[in-house]
């Protein structure tokens, strides 16, 4: 299918005169057959979005490094650092500005630390078996990015020759990718961090506005350094996945979960959104599954505000349907406040039963191949039940590994029977150890928002 990208060039055949010429030919052949599959280390990974500013009182990379043991114990495999770059001062919003107003692509925000601090964080994470991704903002820059003076032609300009802000984001100005010089610069800047800090990939902010051909070139250059993992903050742009990225966002499914939580949509409609994606995207690519992230938390509400008593049930969904689950820093501590985006606003770290809850879910994914991502994971089958509007029942299966998920996505008790057409088998519930024999029309009683994960014995 996609991802084995072959690069062809018209060339003149010249007999190799030296060993160096022969080596160059080998390099070209290697480049021509780069396989852009997601690295195997992603297959059962959980992604953790880390807000450096709000993570600690110090708000530094070094404080994150000190906490890597806790993050590892949570079951996290990949850390996505929100933008580490210096933040623009001109037209800044709020006191500290937006993480996504990039003043310099090749430096680290001095409020967070230094390049050496970042390198130390990555090195320690690698030593613990974790990986680190950077957040990359390629669409726009801060007003005081040096490129505005060195290469004003790389920016969109209005008829008066003034720089243009996208939407109402007045603290940034839009880049213009019709200029190939910008392609070279941005590709080189991304490659710099892979070479200099040994980062393992990028979460790319709103990449769909930039030609997929640009991202393809970026991926080719990064893969010359090491295998990387690429996440696109995009949904629906299939060429991005075909040519450069391994995973994109599942915004549609996220939004319908919010609506199901409010009783505005049904489980059937939620599953419909999921099913519509299966035939749309390449099998080997992933969707990232989440119930919160930095945008949703700051602008649209906390988990409790949006999902209420169903919060844990919807979290279970993100760990058991096809895709890769995402946790946002503070989620595991039950943080229930909207973090200020342009100000210092500390995450409330406290003891919470959610910590153990998420540890259980990350371990469940690691131990059961049926829940792994993409081609590594198992089939998904929606199971018919006697209350399809409010009870979600589905099976994940990979070879002999079978997991049945049952949940009541409503605020009243539900009695339901499931149409089970498989062989009669014993299953054990993951959280409470309850054992059940599954036969056709097996009956279940589910309390409001109750979830069950049954594992085949």
C-alpha positions in Angstrom: 0.0 0.0 0.0 1.4 3.4 0.9 4.7 4.3 2.5 7.3 2.5 0.4 8.1 5.7 -1.4 10.4 5.3 -4.4 12.2 8.3 -5.7 13.2 8.3 -9.3 15.6 10.8 -11.0 16.8 11.1 -14.5 20.5 10.4 -14.4 23.4 9.8 -16.7 25.0 6.4 -16.1 28.7 6.9 -15.4 31.0 4.0 -14.7 32.2 4.3 -11.1 35.9 5.3 -11.1 36.4 5.1 -7.3 35.0 3.4 -4.3 33.4 6.8 -3.3 31.3 6.8 -6.4 30.1 3.3 -5.7 29.2 4.3 -2.1 27.2 7.2 -3.4 25.2 4.9 -5.6 24.4 2.7 -2.6 23.2 5.7 -0.7 20.9 6.7 -3.5 19.5 3.2 -3.6 18.9 3.3 0.1 17.1 6.6 -0.2 15.0 5.3 -3.1 13.6 2.5 -0.9 12.9 4.2 2.4 10.0 2.5 4.1 7.9 5.0 6.0 6.0 2.6 8.2 5.5 3.7 11.8 8.4 2.4 13.9 7.6 -0.9 15.6 8.1 0.7 19.0 4.8 2.5 18.6 2.7 -0.6 18.2 1.4 -0.7 21.8 2.4 2.7 23.0 0.6 5.3 25.0 1.3 9.0 24.1 1.6 11.7 26.8 1.3 15.4 25.9 3.4 17.4 28.3 2.8 21.0 29.0 6.2 22.2 30.2 5.1 25.6 31.5 2.3 24.3 33.7 3.9 21.0 34.7 5.9 22.4 37.6 6.4 25.6 39.6 9.8 25.9 37.8 8.3 25.1 34.4 11.6 23.7 33.1 12.9 20.8 31.1 15.0 19.7 34.0 12.0 19.4 36.3 10.4 17.2 33.6 13.6 15.1 33.5 13.4 14.6 37.3 9.8 13.3 36.9 10.5 10.8 34.1 10.4 7.9 36.6 6.8 8.8 37.5 5.8 9.1 33.9 7.4 5.7 33.1 5.5 4.1 36.0 2.3 5.5 34.6 2.9 3.3 31.5 3.9 6.0 29.1 6.0 5.2 26.1 6.1 8.4 24.1 6.3 11.9 25.5 5.2 14.8 23.2 6.6 18.0 24.5 4.6 21.1 23.7 6.7 23.6 21.8 10.1 24.1 23.4 11.1 27.2 21.3 11.4 30.8 22.4 8.0 32.7 22.3 7.6 35.9 20.4 7.3 39.2 22.3 5.9 41.4 19.7 2.1 41.4 19.8 2.3 38.7 22.5 -1.0 37.5 24.0 -1.1 37.6 27.8 1.9 37.8 30.0 3.8 34.7 28.7 2.4 34.3 25.2 1.4 31.3 23.2 3.6 28.3 23.0 2.7 28.3 19.3 4.2 31.7 18.6 7.7 30.6 17.5 10.4 33.2 17.7 13.3 30.9 16.7 13.1 27.3 15.4 16.6 26.4 16.3 16.7 27.5 20.0 15.1 26.5 23.2 12.9 28.9 25.2 15.3 30.1 28.0 12.3 30.0 30.4 12.4 26.2 29.9 16.2 25.7 29.9 18.8 25.1 27.3 19.5 22.8 24.3 21.7 20.7 26.7 18.7 20.4 29.1 16.6 19.1 26.2 19.3 16.6 25.2 19.6 15.4 28.7 15.9 14.8 28.9 15.8 12.8 25.7 18.9 10.8 26.7 17.4 9.9 30.1 14.0 9.0 28.4 15.8 6.8 25.9 17.6 5.0 28.8 14.3 4.3 30.4 12.8 2.9 27.2 10.7 5.9 26.3 10.7 8.2 23.2 10.4 12.0 22.8 8.5 14.0 20.2 8.7 17.7 19.6 5.7 19.9 18.8 6.4 21.6 15.4 4.6 24.8 14.2 5.3 25.1 10.5 2.3 27.3 9.5 3.2 30.6 11.1 5.8 32.4 13.3 6.0 35.1 15.8 6.2 38.7 14.5 9.8 39.0 15.8 11.1 35.8 14.3 14.4 36.7 12.5 13.0 35.3 9.2 10.7 38.4 9.0 13.8 40.5 8.3 16.0 38.0 6.6 13.3 36.5 4.3 10.1 38.6 4.3 9.2 36.9 1.0 8.6 33.7 3.0 5.5 35.3 4.5 2.0 35.9 3.2 1.4 39.6 2.6 -1.7 41.7 1.9 -2.0 44.1 -1.0 -0.2 46.8 1.0 2.8 44.5 1.7 1.9 43.9 5.3 2.2 40.5 7.0 -1.0 38.6 7.6 -2.3 36.9 10.8 -4.3 33.7 10.3 -7.8 33.8 11.8 -7.8 36.0 15.0 -4.3 34.8 16.0 -2.8 38.3 16.1 0.3 37.2 17.8 1.5 35.2 14.8 1.9 35.7 11.0 1.3 33.3 8.2 4.1 31.6 6.2 3.9 31.2 2.4 4.9 27.8 1.2 4.9 28.8 -2.5 8.6 29.8 -1.8 10.8 26.7 -2.0 13.5 28.5 0.0 11.1 28.2 3.0 10.8 24.4 2.4 14.6 24.0 2.6 14.9 26.1 5.8 12.0 24.4 7.6 13.2 20.9 6.6 16.7 21.7 7.9 15.3 23.1 11.2 13.4 19.9 11.8 16.4 17.7 10.9 18.5 19.8 13.2 16.6 18.6 16.3 16.8 15.0 15.2 20.5 15.3 14.8 21.3 17.6 17.7 18.9 16.3 20.4 18.1 12.8 19.1 14.4 13.4 19.2 12.2 10.6 17.9 9.6 12.5 15.8 7.2 15.4 15.7 3.6 16.3 16.4 3.0 18.8 13.6 0.6 21.7 14.2 -2.2 22.0 11.6 -0.1 20.6 8.7 -2.9 20.3 6.2 -2.5 23.9 5.0 1.0 23.1 3.8 1.5 20.9 0.6 1.8 17.2 1.3 4.8 17.2 -1.0 6.7 19.4 1.5 6.0 16.9 4.3 7.1 14.0 2.1 10.4 15.8 1.6 10.7 16.4 5.4 10.1 12.7 6.1 12.7 11.6 3.6 15.3 13.8 5.2 14.5 12.8 8.7 14.6 9.1 7.9 18.2 9.6 6.6 19.1 10.3 10.3 16.9 7.8 12.1 13.4 6.2 12.2 10.9 8.8 13.3 7.2 8.9 14.3 5.1 11.6 12.8 1.7 12.8 14.1 -0.4 15.2 12.1 -2.9 17.5 13.8 -5.3 16.9 11.0 -8.2 14.8 10.1 -9.4 13.9 6.6 -6.3 14.8 4.6 -5.4 11.3 3.4 -2.3 12.4 1.3 -0.6 13.5 4.5 -0.8 10.0 5.8 0.1 8.4 2.5 3.2 10.5 2.0 4.6 11.5 5.3 2.7 10.9 8.6 2.0 7.8 10.7 -0.9 9.1 12.7 -3.6 11.8 12.7 -6.3 13.1 14.9 -9.7 11.6 15.5 -11.6 14.9 16.0 -14.8 13.5 14.6 -14.9 10.6 17.1 -13.9 12.9 19.9 -16.7 15.3 19.2 -19.4 12.6 19.0 -18.2 11.2 22.3 -18.9 14.6 23.9 -22.4 14.5 22.3 -23.1 11.0 23.5 -22.1 12.1 27.0 -24.8 14.8 26.9 -27.4 12.5 25.5 -27.5 14.3 22.2 -26.3 11.4 20.1 -26.4 7.7 20.3 -23.9 4.9 20.5 -24.9 3.8 17.0 -23.9 7.3 15.7 -20.6 7.1 17.5 -19.8 3.7 16.0 -20.8 5.1 12.6 -18.1 7.7 12.8 -15.6 5.0 13.7 -16.6 2.7 10.9 -16.4 5.5 8.3 -12.7 5.9 9.1 -11.8 2.2 8.6 -12.0 2.3 4.9 -10.7 5.8 4.5 -7.2 5.6 5.9 -4.3 3.2 5.1 -4.5 0.2 7.4 -1.0 0.7 8.8 -1.7 4.3 10.0 -3.1 5.2 13.4 -5.7 7.6 14.8 -4.8 9.3 18.1 -7.6 8.8 20.7 -8.2 11.3 23.5 -10.7 12.8 25.8 -8.7 15.9 26.4 -5.6 17.8 25.1 -4.2 21.3 25.5 -6.7 22.9 23.1 -9.8 21.2 24.5 -8.8 21.8 28.1 -8.0 25.5 27.8 -10.8 26.5 25.3 -13.6 24.0 25.5 -13.7 22.6 29.0 -12.3 20.1 31.3 -13.0 16.4 31.0 -15.7 16.6 33.8 -17.3 19.6 32.1 -17.7 17.8 28.8 -18.1 14.2 29.8 -19.4 14.3 33.4 -20.0 11.0 35.1 -19.0 9.2 31.9 -15.4 10.4 32.0 -13.9 7.0 32.9 -16.1 5.1 30.4 -15.0 7.3 27.5 -11.4 7.0 28.7 -11.7 3.2 28.4 -13.0 3.6 24.9 -9.8 5.5 23.9 -7.7 2.6 25.1 -9.7 -0.2 23.6 -10.8 0.9 20.1 -8.3 0.9 17.2 -5.8 3.7 17.5 -3.2 5.1 20.0 -4.4 6.6 23.3 -3.3 10.0 24.5 -3.1 11.4 28.0 -2.6 15.1 28.7 -0.4 16.1 31.6 -2.6 16.3 34.7 -5.2 13.9 33.4 -3.9 11.1 35.5 -4.2 13.2 38.6 -7.9 14.1 38.0 -7.1 17.7 37.1 -10.4 19.5 36.8 -9.6 23.0 35.8 -9.0 24.8 32.5 -5.3 25.8 32.3 -4.7 29.4 31.3 -3.1 29.4 27.9 -1.0 32.6 28.0 -0.3 32.7 31.7 1.4 30.6 34.4 -1.3 28.2 35.7 0.0 25.1 37.5 -1.4 21.7 37.1 -2.9 20.5 40.3 -0.9 17.4 41.2 -2.6 15.3 43.9 -3.3 11.7 44.8 -6.1 10.4 42.7 -7.6 6.9 42.0 -7.3 7.9 38.3 -3.5 7.3 38.5 -4.0 3.6 39.1 -6.9 3.5 36.6 -4.7 4.8 33.8 -1.8 2.5 34.9 -4.2 -0.4 34.5 -5.3 0.8 31.0 -1.7 1.3 29.8 -0.7 -2.2 31.0 -3.8 -3.7 29.4 -2.7 -2.4 26.0 0.8 -3.6 26.4 -0.3 -7.1 27.4 -2.9 -7.7 24.8 -2.1 -7.6 21.1 -5.7 -7.3 20.1 -5.6 -3.7 21.4 -2.4 -2.7 19.6 -2.3 0.0 17.0 -2.7 -0.3 13.2 -1.7 -3.5 11.5 -0.2 -4.8 14.7 -3.6 -4.9 16.5 -6.8 -6.9 16.2 -10.0 -6.7 14.4 -12.8 -4.5 15.8 -16.4 -5.9 15.7 -19.4 -4.0 16.9 -21.6 -6.5 18.7 -25.4 -6.2 18.5 -27.2 -5.8 21.8 -30.7 -5.2 23.0 -30.1 -1.5 23.8 -27.9 -0.3 20.9 -28.6 3.4 21.5 -27.0 3.6 24.9 -25.0 0.4 25.4 -21.7 0.1 23.6 -20.5 -3.5 23.0 -17.6 -4.5 20.8 -15.0 -7.2 20.4 -11.2 -6.8 19.7 -9.6 -10.0 18.4 -6.1 -10.9 17.3 -5.5 -14.7 16.9 -6.4 -16.2 20.2 -6.4 -12.9 22.1 -10.0 -11.7 22.5 -11.3 -8.7 24.5 -15.0 -7.9 24.9 -15.8 -4.3 26.0 -19.2 -3.5 27.4 -20.4 -0.1 28.7 -23.5 1.8 29.6 -23.2 5.3 28.2 -26.2 6.7 30.0 -27.2 7.8 33.5 -29.7 5.0 34.2 -29.4 1.3 34.9 -29.5 -0.9 31.8 -30.3 -4.6 31.4 -29.0 -5.9 28.1 -28.4 -9.1 26.1 -25.6 -9.4 23.6 -25.7 -11.2 20.3 -22.7 -13.4 20.7 -22.1 -15.6 17.6 -18.6 -16.9 18.6 -17.7 -20.1 20.3 -18.8 -20.5 23.9 -15.9 -19.3 26.0 -15.1 -18.1 29.5 -14.1 -14.4 29.9 -12.7 -12.7 33.0 -13.4 -9.0 33.8 -10.2 -7.0 33.9 -10.9 -4.7 36.9 -12.9 -6.9 39.3 -12.1 -10.5 38.3 -15.7 -11.4 37.6 -16.0 -14.5 35.3 -18.6 -15.0 32.7 -19.4 -17.6 30.1 -20.3 -16.0 26.8 -23.1 -17.7 24.8 -25.6 -16.1 22.4 -27.9 -13.6 24.2 -25.8 -13.5 27.3 -27.4 -11.0 29.7 -25.6 -8.2 31.4 -26.7 -5.6 34.0 -24.8 -2.3 33.9 -25.1 0.6 36.3 -25.0 4.2 34.9 -21.8 4.8 33.0 -20.4 1.4 34.1 -17.8 -0.2 31.9 -16.6 -3.8 31.7 -13.5 -5.2 29.9 -13.7 -9.0 29.6 -10.6 -10.9 28.6 -10.9 -14.4 27.1 -9.5 -17.1 29.5 
